[in-house]
């Protein structure tokens, strides 16, 4: 009977968790950066004749 390589499976699972946590952290930082960044003011498209 073949044995599972549990340590390899556990290592892969831990790597997946770390990767997912890092992506979540980066997503939160990106969202926070967008909230803190001032929204660009709209540029008027009408021409003013003098």
Rosetta constraint file for C-alpha pairs under 8 A:
AtomPair CA 5 CA 9 HARMONIC 6.49 0.50
AtomPair CA 6 CA 10 HARMONIC 5.97 0.50
AtomPair CA 7 CA 11 HARMONIC 6.03 0.50
AtomPair CA 8 CA 12 HARMONIC 6.16 0.50
AtomPair CA 9 CA 13 HARMONIC 6.16 0.50
AtomPair CA 10 CA 14 HARMONIC 6.16 0.50
AtomPair CA 11 CA 15 HARMONIC 6.18 0.50
AtomPair CA 12 CA 16 HARMONIC 6.22 0.50
AtomPair CA 13 CA 17 HARMONIC 6.31 0.50
AtomPair CA 14 CA 18 HARMONIC 6.20 0.50
AtomPair CA 15 CA 19 HARMONIC 6.10 0.50
AtomPair CA 16 CA 20 HARMONIC 6.12 0.50
AtomPair CA 17 CA 21 HARMONIC 6.08 0.50
AtomPair CA 18 CA 22 HARMONIC 6.10 0.50
AtomPair CA 19 CA 23 HARMONIC 6.22 0.50
AtomPair CA 20 CA 24 HARMONIC 6.18 0.50
AtomPair CA 21 CA 25 HARMONIC 6.12 0.50
AtomPair CA 22 CA 26 HARMONIC 6.14 0.50
AtomPair CA 23 CA 27 HARMONIC 6.08 0.50
AtomPair CA 24 CA 28 HARMONIC 6.25 0.50
AtomPair CA 25 CA 29 HARMONIC 6.29 0.50
AtomPair CA 26 CA 30 HARMONIC 6.14 0.50
AtomPair CA 27 CA 31 HARMONIC 6.18 0.50
AtomPair CA 28 CA 32 HARMONIC 6.11 0.50
AtomPair CA 29 CA 33 HARMONIC 6.08 0.50
AtomPair CA 30 CA 34 HARMONIC 6.29 0.50
AtomPair CA 31 CA 35 HARMONIC 6.37 0.50
AtomPair CA 32 CA 36 HARMONIC 6.27 0.50
AtomPair CA 33 CA 37 HARMONIC 6.07 0.50
